[in-house]
Amino acid sequence: QVQLVESGGGSVQPGGSLRLSCAASGSTLDYYAMGWFRQAPGKERECVAAVSGSGSSTYYAYSVKGRFTISRDNTENTVFLQMNALKPEDTAVYYCAATSRYSDYVIRPSRYDYWGQGTQVTVSS
């Protein structure tokens, strides 16, 4: 059983940056595909970034490409989401997720087995 805990959310002005962390316990994250999702009120949960188990391949939603970076540190059992040039439309609850069933990155929420509790990101002037 993997437990995921996100941190690093908060309130920032447009153009600002935040770095989200997802710390895992209960198992090492080696070979787990990891993803960052977000859900705004009244909207479906969407994958904003994902990384393969090896870290060799990544996915970014078009809306965040060039602004967000997903990375993983398997020695620290942590996955990060660096978010730059934040926009008001990035406001949402952000979740990290993990699965060991797939080696490549995974975009569909239903394919993830473990989820964190979420962290709020608010971008407003």
N, C-alpha and C positions, 0 to 999 in steps of 0.2 A: 504494500500500500504506500502510495506516494502522497505526501502532504506538500502543498504549494502555498507560499505566503508572499503576496505582493507588497511592495512598499515604494515610496517615492512620489506618490501622487500629491496633488495640491492645486493651488490656484496661481495662475501666472497671467501676465498680460500678453496680448498678441505679439508674436515675434520672439517670445521667450522660449526657454528650454526646460525640460525636465528629464530626469533619468529614472526609469522604473526598474525595479529589481524584482526577481522572482526566485526566492530561496526554496530549495527542496529539501525534504527530510524523508526518512523511511526507505530511501533507495538512492543510489547514485543515478545521475542523469545521463550517464554514458549510454549512447545509442538510443535515447529517447528523442523522438521528434518533439519540438517545442513550438508553441505558438502564442502570439499576443492577439487578443481579441478586444473589441470594445462594443459597448452597447449604450446608446443614447436613449432617452425616454421616448417611447413610442416607436422605436426602430428595432430591427432585428440585430442580433449579435453578428458582427462581421470580423473577419480576420484581417488585421492590419499588417502583420508580419509573421513569418514562420521560418524555422530553420530545421534542417535535417539532423539526424542523430549524430552524424560525423561533423556537422558544422560546415560542410563543403558547399551546400546549396541553400539559398534563401529565397523567400518570396516577400514581396511588398505589394500592398494594395496600391492602385494607381494614385489614390488621393494622398498617400503619404510618401510615395517614392521620391527619393532625394532629400527628404526631411527626417525620416526615421531610420534608425539602424538597429537591427537585432544582433545580439552577440551572446555567446555562451562561454562560461568558464567552468569547465567540468571539474577542475580541481577545487573550486569553491562551491560546486553544485548549485550554480546560480545562472540565470538567464537575465539579460538586460534588454531594455528598450530605450535607446537614446532618442529623444524627441526634440527636434530643433524647429525653429521658425513656426511655432505653434499658432494655430488659427482658432477662432471661436468654434468652428465646426468640428474641431478635435475634442470638444467637450464631451465626456462620456465616462462611464465606469470601465476601467481597463482590467482585463483578466488574463492571466497566463494559464496555459494548459499543456498537458504532457500526454504522450502515448508511446508505448513500446511496440505497437503492432505494425508500425510502418517505419521504413528506414529513411525515406525521402520526406520533404516537408509536407505538411498536411494543412489544408485550408478549411475543410468542412468541420464544423463544431462537433458533429455526431461521431467523428472518428477519434475524438480525444477521450481518454479515460479518466483523467484527473484534472481538476480545476481549482484555482485559487478562489479566494473570497471576493476579490476585486478591490481596486483602489480608484478613488474619484480623481479625475483630472478636469479642471475647470479653466477655460481660457476666456478671459473677459477683461475689458478695460474699465 
